[in-house]
């Protein structure tokens, strides 16, 4: 079927979109104060951490368990649902570590 998207194509696209969504936030931070810039860096950092840990865990589990759904075709609705589920999982998993992300972002801050 032409134009169809499998799960194994959709997940990396969704992960890339989550990082790409940080670009407008970073652009808007160009003229922002220090707090706005820190917020943009925290947003980008949390998205990158979500991609790194999410892909590591998913592909490790797939290598061990050989998921049967990996080659299933997805509809627009299932891609949208996967995007929502992925972002929810990232928030839930990273939430206990928000202080660590904040510390790293504040360490990168240049106070004058």
Secondary structure, DSSP 8 states (H G I E B T S, - for coil): -TT-EEHHHHHHHHHHHHHHTHHHHHHHTTTS-HHHHHHHHHHHHHHHHHHHHHHHHHHHHHHHH--GGGG-EE-HHHHHHHHHHHHHHHHHHHHTTHHHHHHHHHHT----
